[in-house]
């Protein structure tokens, strides 16, 4: 049998081998480290399984490695610590049984075989021995190496039992298929479809953790198509499901906005690793179903879908347990503005329109342009080429106007205190009105973004409003 000790040169493995020999312990490294060794991927996590106490082994290993901080989770029988840049987790070999209404297992001490049986997929059930007498020997009872070579996601045991016991494994199956560009075994795929409604016992936080990993894969549309076909997406994201389908009236059809969204998402993924920019791609047309109308003269319209989409974003993020901080507001802003650069491409690019876009997008203008460029998905190659050429003109105009007028994130040179002092005002609406008129004058190019010009304009506006300095 081939030995893989050459991959176990890290000091952690040497220390555990030594402890195993001293204490006569049966110890293995199992799961992702082994899988990623064969896939030649970076390995930053090490899962150690010991037939016995994971807590005791963690303590002994930490002492030998001079690790001072160890986290013990006695209720789960696990312990972990960080050694340099590696996260190491220790657990006692165990077998699990589940109750129908919970993904939290009833845990008992077990053998290595019990522990491998409870693993989610064959490619995650492989282990390397860390014992002295067979150090580096592969433990692969379900032929996970063969599944790795063929690019297959398969469960060690009956997939219906595996997925019903812990429904999050269905999301994990699709995540691995998306990340590794693997296929899910047909029997497993059918089991996911049969058990998709079991996802209801999983918290949205756990679901989003897996979904975000799918979104961050090289070709996220692959994962979303699997989520759709297995009806997992239906369980937590009905707004996205509503995008699917084409309606035809009087021979006029609209595009399938679900598959268009996936195309935009892949286009963004090809240009950016920013998770929240990818979320903006997912959300950019989310309000098209409720705004869809048919006009016999022009065909299908989706007027105001960008504004409604921006209003829907906080509600969807809240329900999905996604962050409601600056990340949500960033996505909301891009959804609201995603048509603006497109409208500039279609028409004459005026300085005032560019100034307003720069002001509203602020430091996110480059991400907005990436999103809008990704949104050009027509099958008409000539049309796409023309749009992309016009887009470059808009980029050049943005750069030129920004250098000249400095309006990105600008604050008008005249503030509320100066308006109050100049016109001897108390709290009143006129203060805000004057500030807005100064801001609009700068954005429209009526006056330059300079103090003296803004001050004179303030006096002019005040006079028109009947105010005296």
DOMI-680970 format. One record per residue (C-alpha): residue number from 1; x, y, z; residue in three letters. Coordinates in steps of 0.1 Angstrom, whole numbers. Layout:
residues N
SITE   k    px    py    pz   r
SITE NUM     X     Y     Z ALA
...
//
This chain:
residues 469
SITE   k    px    py    pz   r
SITE   1     0     0     0 UNK
SITE   2    13    35    -9 UNK
SITE   3    25    56    20 UNK
SITE   4    19    94    21 UNK
SITE   5    42   104    50 UNK
SITE   6    60   128    27 UNK
SITE   7    29   151    30 UNK
SITE   8    31   149    68 UNK
SITE   9    63   168    75 UNK
SITE  10    46   196    94 UNK
SITE  11    58   198   131 UNK
SITE  12    22   192   143 UNK
SITE  13    23   157   128 UNK
SITE  14    57   149   142 UNK
SITE  15    45   159   177 UNK
SITE  16    12   139   174 UNK
SITE  17    32   109   161 UNK
SITE  18    54   111   192 UNK
SITE  19    24   114   216 UNK
SITE  20     7    85   198 UNK
SITE  21    37    63   204 UNK
SITE  22    41    74   241 UNK
SITE  23     4    70   249 UNK
SITE  24    -4    41   226 UNK
SITE  25   -31    61   209 UNK
SITE  26   -49    55   176 UNK
SITE  27   -47    89   158 UNK
SITE  28   -54   101   123 UNK
SITE  29   -56   133   102 UNK
SITE  30   -89   132    84 UNK
SITE  31  -111   153    61 UNK
SITE  32  -102   184    42 UNK
SITE  33   -64   182    48 UNK
SITE  34   -63   148    31 UNK
SITE  35   -87   158     3 UNK
SITE  36   -67   190    -5 UNK
SITE  37   -34   171    -4 UNK
SITE  38   -46   150   -33 UNK
SITE  39   -60   181   -51 UNK
SITE  40   -28   200   -45 UNK
SITE  41   -47   229   -28 UNK
SITE  42   -36   251     1 UNK
SITE  43   -41   234    34 UNK
SITE  44   -47   257    64 UNK
SITE  45   -70   235    85 UNK
SITE  46   -60   202   101 UNK
SITE  47   -86   179   117 UNK
SITE  48   -72   153   141 UNK
SITE  49   -93   123   151 UNK
SITE  50   -82   102   180 UNK
SITE  51   -98    70   193 UNK
SITE  52  -101    84   228 UNK
SITE  53  -102   119   242 UNK
SITE  54   -96   147   217 UNK
SITE  55   -94   172   247 UNK
SITE  56   -65   153   263 UNK
SITE  57   -46   150   230 UNK
SITE  58   -51   187   223 UNK
SITE  59   -37   196   257 UNK
SITE  60    -6   173   253 UNK
SITE  61     1   186   217 UNK
SITE  62    -3   222   228 UNK
SITE  63    23   217   256 UNK
SITE  64    48   201   232 UNK
SITE  65    43   228   206 UNK
SITE  66    44   255   233 UNK
SITE  67     9   268   223 UNK
SITE  68    -5   287   252 UNK
SITE  69   -41   293   241 UNK
SITE  70   -63   262   235 UNK
SITE  71  -101   264   231 UNK
SITE  72  -119   235   248 UNK
SITE  73  -155   226   239 UNK
SITE  74  -163   199   265 UNK
SITE  75  -199   196   255 UNK
SITE  76  -189   185   220 UNK
SITE  77  -157   167   229 UNK
SITE  78  -136   190   207 UNK
SITE  79  -106   213   212 UNK
SITE  80   -87   236   189 UNK
SITE  81   -57   259   187 UNK
SITE  82   -38   279   161 UNK
SITE  83    -2   270   154 UNK
SITE  84    15   297   133 UNK
SITE  85    -9   300   103 UNK
SITE  86   -26   266   108 UNK
SITE  87   -59   259   125 UNK
SITE  88   -58   225   143 UNK
SITE  89   -89   208   157 UNK
SITE  90   -90   177   178 UNK
SITE  91  -120   154   183 UNK
SITE  92  -125   119   197 UNK
SITE  93  -137    93   171 UNK
SITE  94  -175    91   174 UNK
SITE  95  -206    77   160 UNK
SITE  96  -238    98   157 UNK
SITE  97  -275    94   155 UNK
SITE  98  -301   120   147 UNK
SITE  99  -337   130   156 UNK
SITE 100  -360   141   129 UNK
SITE 101  -365   177   140 UNK
SITE 102  -328   185   147 UNK
SITE 103  -295   185   130 UNK
SITE 104  -277   182   164 UNK
SITE 105  -267   146   167 UNK
SITE 106  -267   122   197 UNK
SITE 107  -230   114   200 UNK
SITE 108  -213    83   214 UNK
SITE 109  -176    73   215 UNK
SITE 110  -167    52   184 UNK
SITE 111  -141    37   162 UNK
SITE 112  -123    52   132 UNK
SITE 113  -148    34   110 UNK
SITE 114  -177    49   129 UNK
SITE 115  -161    84   125 UNK
SITE 116  -156    79    87 UNK
SITE 117  -192    66    83 UNK
SITE 118  -206    99    98 UNK
SITE 119  -186   120    73 UNK
SITE 120  -206   139    46 UNK
SITE 121  -188   128    15 UNK
SITE 122  -163   101     4 UNK
SITE 123  -137   127    -5 UNK
SITE 124  -139   140    31 UNK
SITE 125  -138   106    48 UNK
SITE 126  -102    98    39 UNK
SITE 127   -75    98    66 UNK
SITE 128   -38    95    70 UNK
SITE 129   -25    75   100 UNK
SITE 130    -4    94   125 UNK
SITE 131     7    63   144 UNK
SITE 132    43    53   145 UNK
SITE 133    39    18   131 UNK
SITE 134    19    29    99 UNK
SITE 135    26    66    98 UNK
SITE 136    13    81    65 UNK
SITE 137    -9    51    55 UNK
SITE 138   -41    61    37 UNK
SITE 139   -74    50    53 UNK
SITE 140  -100    52    25 UNK
SITE 141  -129    28    31 UNK
SITE 142  -152    44     5 UNK
SITE 143  -127    49   -23 UNK
SITE 144  -126    87   -20 UNK
SITE 145   -94    88   -40 UNK
SITE 146  -112    74   -70 UNK
SITE 147  -140    99   -66 UNK
SITE 148  -114   127   -65 UNK
SITE 149   -99   114   -97 UNK
SITE 150  -133   112  -114 UNK
SITE 151  -145   145   -99 UNK
SITE 152  -175   131   -81 UNK
SITE 153  -194   142   -49 UNK
SITE 154  -208   111   -33 UNK
SITE 155  -220   102     3 UNK
SITE 156  -203    73    22 UNK
SITE 157  -237    59    32 UNK
SITE 158  -273    61    19 UNK
SITE 159  -277    98     7 UNK
SITE 160  -313   100    19 UNK
SITE 161  -301    92    55 UNK
SITE 162  -270   115    52 UNK
SITE 163  -290   145    40 UNK
SITE 164  -320   140    62 UNK
SITE 165  -298   136    93 UNK
SITE 166  -280   169    86 UNK
SITE 167  -297   189    58 UNK
SITE 168  -268   214    56 UNK
SITE 169  -248   186    39 UNK
SITE 170  -270   193     8 UNK
SITE 171  -257   228     6 UNK
SITE 172  -222   215    12 UNK
SITE 173  -225   191   -17 UNK
SITE 174  -234   219   -41 UNK
SITE 175  -207   241   -26 UNK
SITE 176  -180   215   -32 UNK
SITE 177  -193   208   -67 UNK
SITE 178  -191   245   -74 UNK
SITE 179  -157   251   -58 UNK
SITE 180  -140   220   -72 UNK
SITE 181  -159   219  -105 UNK
SITE 182  -171   183   -96 UNK
SITE 183  -203   165  -105 UNK
SITE 184  -227   153   -78 UNK
SITE 185  -235   116   -82 UNK
SITE 186  -270   112   -97 UNK
SITE 187  -283    92   -68 UNK
SITE 188  -271   120   -44 UNK
SITE 189  -287   147   -66 UNK
SITE 190  -320   129   -65 UNK
SITE 191  -318   126   -28 UNK
SITE 192  -311   163   -24 UNK
SITE 193  -343   170   -44 UNK
SITE 194  -363   146   -23 UNK
SITE 195  -350   161    10 UNK
SITE 196  -348   198     0 UNK
SITE 197  -376   208    24 UNK
SITE 198  -355   195    53 UNK
SITE 199  -334   226    49 UNK
SITE 200  -361   243    70 UNK
SITE 201  -345   231   102 UNK
SITE 202  -312   248    93 UNK
SITE 203  -306   284   104 UNK
SITE 204  -302   310    77 UNK
SITE 205  -268   319    91 UNK
SITE 206  -255   284    83 UNK
SITE 207  -272   284    49 UNK
SITE 208  -256   318    41 UNK
SITE 209  -222   306    51 UNK
SITE 210  -224   279    24 UNK
SITE 211  -241   301    -1 UNK
SITE 212  -214   328     2 UNK
SITE 213  -187   301    -5 UNK
SITE 214  -207   292   -36 UNK
SITE 215  -209   328   -46 UNK
SITE 216  -171   332   -42 UNK
SITE 217  -164   302   -65 UNK
SITE 218  -149   308   -99 UNK
SITE 219  -181   302  -117 UNK
SITE 220  -209   307   -92 UNK
SITE 221  -237   301  -118 UNK
SITE 222  -228   264  -116 UNK
SITE 223  -238   263   -79 UNK
SITE 224  -269   284   -84 UNK
SITE 225  -282   261  -112 UNK
SITE 226  -277   231   -89 UNK
SITE 227  -295   250   -61 UNK
SITE 228  -324   257   -85 UNK
SITE 229  -327   222  -100 UNK
SITE 230  -327   206   -65 UNK
SITE 231  -352   231   -51 UNK
SITE 232  -328   242   -23 UNK
SITE 233  -329   278   -36 UNK
SITE 234  -367   277   -33 UNK
SITE 235  -364   271     4 UNK
SITE 236  -347   304    13 UNK
SITE 237  -346   328   -17 UNK
SITE 238  -381   330   -33 UNK
SITE 239  -373   364   -48 UNK
SITE 240  -346   349   -69 UNK
SITE 241  -368   320   -80 UNK
SITE 242  -394   346   -92 UNK
SITE 243  -369   358  -117 UNK
SITE 244  -371   325  -136 UNK
SITE 245  -392   321  -167 UNK
SITE 246  -402   339  -200 UNK
SITE 247  -436   353  -208 UNK
SITE 248  -447   361  -243 UNK
SITE 249  -476   384  -254 UNK
SITE 250  -483   394  -290 UNK
SITE 251  -451   377  -300 UNK
SITE 252  -430   398  -277 UNK
SITE 253  -410   381  -250 UNK
SITE 254  -387   393  -222 UNK
SITE 255  -355   376  -213 UNK
SITE 256  -353   350  -185 UNK
SITE 257  -341   372  -157 UNK
SITE 258  -329   343  -136 UNK
SITE 259  -304   331  -161 UNK
SITE 260  -295   367  -171 UNK
SITE 261  -287   373  -134 UNK
SITE 262  -264   343  -133 UNK
SITE 263  -246   355  -164 UNK
SITE 264  -241   389  -148 UNK
SITE 265  -228   372  -117 UNK
SITE 266  -203   351  -136 UNK
SITE 267  -192   382  -155 UNK
SITE 268  -186   400  -122 UNK
SITE 269  -168   370  -108 UNK
SITE 270  -144   371  -138 UNK
SITE 271  -134   406  -128 UNK
SITE 272  -136   408   -90 UNK
SITE 273  -134   386   -58 UNK
SITE 274  -155   411   -39 UNK
SITE 275  -183   390   -23 UNK
SITE 276  -206   421   -19 UNK
SITE 277  -201   432   -55 UNK
SITE 278  -212   397   -65 UNK
SITE 279  -242   401   -42 UNK
SITE 280  -250   433   -60 UNK
SITE 281  -250   413   -93 UNK
SITE 282  -275   388   -77 UNK
SITE 283  -297   416   -65 UNK
SITE 284  -295   441   -94 UNK
SITE 285  -327   429  -111 UNK
SITE 286  -344   413   -81 UNK
SITE 287  -374   437   -84 UNK
SITE 288  -382   429  -120 UNK
SITE 289  -410   404  -113 UNK
SITE 290  -431   429   -92 UNK
SITE 291  -425   458  -117 UNK
SITE 292  -431   438  -149 UNK
SITE 293  -457   453  -172 UNK
SITE 294  -467   448  -208 UNK
SITE 295  -472   478  -231 UNK
SITE 296  -485   469  -266 UNK
SITE 297  -465   498  -281 UNK
SITE 298  -431   490  -266 UNK
SITE 299  -434   455  -252 UNK
SITE 300  -422   445  -217 UNK
SITE 301  -412   471  -192 UNK
SITE 302  -397   470  -157 UNK
SITE 303  -399   507  -148 UNK
SITE 304  -386   515  -114 UNK
SITE 305  -371   481  -107 UNK
SITE 306  -338   497   -96 UNK
SITE 307  -356   518   -69 UNK
SITE 308  -378   490   -57 UNK
SITE 309  -348   466   -57 UNK
SITE 310  -329   490   -35 UNK
SITE 311  -359   491   -11 UNK
SITE 312  -361   453   -11 UNK
SITE 313  -324   448    -3 UNK
SITE 314  -325   455    35 UNK
SITE 315  -356   432    39 UNK
SITE 316  -339   404    20 UNK
SITE 317  -306   408    38 UNK
SITE 318  -324   408    72 UNK
SITE 319  -343   376    65 UNK
SITE 320  -313   358    52 UNK
SITE 321  -292   370    82 UNK
SITE 322  -267   388    60 UNK
SITE 323  -250   419    74 UNK
SITE 324  -271   450    77 UNK
SITE 325  -241   474    80 UNK
SITE 326  -220   491    53 UNK
SITE 327  -220   459    32 UNK
SITE 328  -258   460    28 UNK
SITE 329  -258   497    21 UNK
SITE 330  -231   492    -5 UNK
SITE 331  -252   465   -23 UNK
SITE 332  -283   487   -20 UNK
SITE 333  -264   517   -35 UNK
SITE 334  -252   496   -65 UNK
SITE 335  -287   482   -71 UNK
SITE 336  -302   517   -71 UNK
SITE 337  -276   531   -95 UNK
SITE 338  -270   501  -118 UNK
SITE 339  -290   516  -147 UNK
SITE 340  -273   550  -146 UNK
SITE 341  -241   542  -165 UNK
SITE 342  -262   523  -190 UNK
SITE 343  -283   553  -197 UNK
SITE 344  -252   574  -202 UNK
SITE 345  -240   548  -227 UNK
SITE 346  -272   550  -246 UNK
SITE 347  -274   588  -248 UNK
SITE 348  -251   619  -250 UNK
SITE 349  -228   620  -220 UNK
SITE 350  -232   654  -204 UNK
SITE 351  -209   668  -177 UNK
SITE 352  -238   673  -153 UNK
SITE 353  -250   637  -156 UNK
SITE 354  -215   625  -150 UNK
SITE 355  -211   648  -120 UNK
SITE 356  -243   635  -104 UNK
SITE 357  -232   599  -110 UNK
SITE 358  -198   605   -94 UNK
SITE 359  -214   623   -65 UNK
SITE 360  -239   595   -58 UNK
SITE 361  -216   566   -64 UNK
SITE 362  -186   581   -45 UNK
SITE 363  -158   557   -40 UNK
SITE 364  -179   528   -53 UNK
SITE 365  -179   542   -89 UNK
SITE 366  -154   517  -102 UNK
SITE 367  -174   488   -87 UNK
SITE 368  -206   502  -102 UNK
SITE 369  -189   504  -136 UNK
SITE 370  -178   468  -132 UNK
SITE 371  -213   457  -124 UNK
SITE 372  -229   477  -153 UNK
SITE 373  -203   463  -178 UNK
SITE 374  -212   428  -166 UNK
SITE 375  -249   436  -172 UNK
SITE 376  -243   438  -209 UNK
SITE 377  -253   402  -219 UNK
SITE 378  -270   405  -253 UNK
SITE 379  -266   376  -277 UNK
SITE 380  -261   403  -304 UNK
SITE 381  -223   405  -306 UNK
SITE 382  -224   438  -326 UNK
SITE 383  -246   454  -300 UNK
SITE 384  -224   442  -271 UNK
SITE 385  -193   455  -289 UNK
SITE 386  -209   489  -294 UNK
SITE 387  -220   491  -258 UNK
SITE 388  -186   482  -245 UNK
SITE 389  -169   508  -268 UNK
SITE 390  -194   535  -255 UNK
SITE 391  -187   523  -219 UNK
SITE 392  -150   531  -224 UNK
SITE 393  -160   567  -235 UNK
SITE 394  -181   570  -203 UNK
SITE 395  -151   558  -182 UNK
SITE 396  -129   584  -198 UNK
SITE 397  -155   611  -192 UNK
SITE 398  -158   600  -155 UNK
SITE 399  -121   604  -151 UNK
SITE 400  -119   638  -169 UNK
SITE 401  -148   653  -149 UNK
SITE 402  -135   639  -116 UNK
SITE 403  -101   655  -122 UNK
SITE 404  -116   688  -132 UNK
SITE 405  -145   692  -107 UNK
SITE 406  -136   669   -78 UNK
SITE 407  -172   659   -71 UNK
SITE 408  -167   624   -58 UNK
SITE 409  -179   623   -22 UNK
SITE 410  -178   661   -22 UNK
SITE 411  -194   683     4 UNK
SITE 412  -206   718    -8 UNK
SITE 413  -181   745     2 UNK
SITE 414  -208   764    21 UNK
SITE 415  -223   746    51 UNK
SITE 416  -254   752    72 UNK
SITE 417  -236   772    99 UNK
SITE 418  -224   798    74 UNK
SITE 419  -259   801    59 UNK
SITE 420  -274   807    94 UNK
SITE 421  -247   832   102 UNK
SITE 422  -250   851    69 UNK
SITE 423  -288   855    70 UNK
SITE 424  -292   855   108 UNK
SITE 425  -316   825   107 UNK
SITE 426  -329   801   133 UNK
SITE 427  -337   765   125 UNK
SITE 428  -358   765    93 UNK
SITE 429  -363   747    60 UNK
SITE 430  -346   775    41 UNK
SITE 431  -312   764    53 UNK
SITE 432  -316   730    37 UNK
SITE 433  -331   745     6 UNK
SITE 434  -301   768     1 UNK
SITE 435  -276   740     7 UNK
SITE 436  -293   718   -19 UNK
SITE 437  -294   746   -44 UNK
SITE 438  -257   752   -40 UNK
SITE 439  -250   714   -44 UNK
SITE 440  -272   712   -75 UNK
SITE 441  -256   742   -90 UNK
SITE 442  -222   726   -86 UNK
SITE 443  -234   693  -100 UNK
SITE 444  -251   710  -130 UNK
SITE 445  -220   730  -137 UNK
SITE 446  -236   763  -130 UNK
SITE 447  -208   772  -106 UNK
SITE 448  -174   756  -100 UNK
SITE 449  -168   736   -68 UNK
SITE 450  -151   765   -51 UNK
SITE 451  -158   786   -20 UNK
SITE 452  -160   821   -35 UNK
SITE 453  -183   810   -63 UNK
SITE 454  -205   791   -38 UNK
SITE 455  -206   821   -15 UNK
SITE 456  -218   844   -42 UNK
SITE 457  -244   819   -53 UNK
SITE 458  -256   816   -17 UNK
SITE 459  -262   853   -16 UNK
SITE 460  -281   852   -49 UNK
SITE 461  -303   823   -38 UNK
SITE 462  -310   840    -5 UNK
SITE 463  -320   872   -22 UNK
SITE 464  -344   853   -44 UNK
SITE 465  -359   838   -13 UNK
SITE 466  -364   872     3 UNK
SITE 467  -335   868    28 UNK
SITE 468  -312   896    37 UNK
SITE 469  -275   892    48 UNK
//
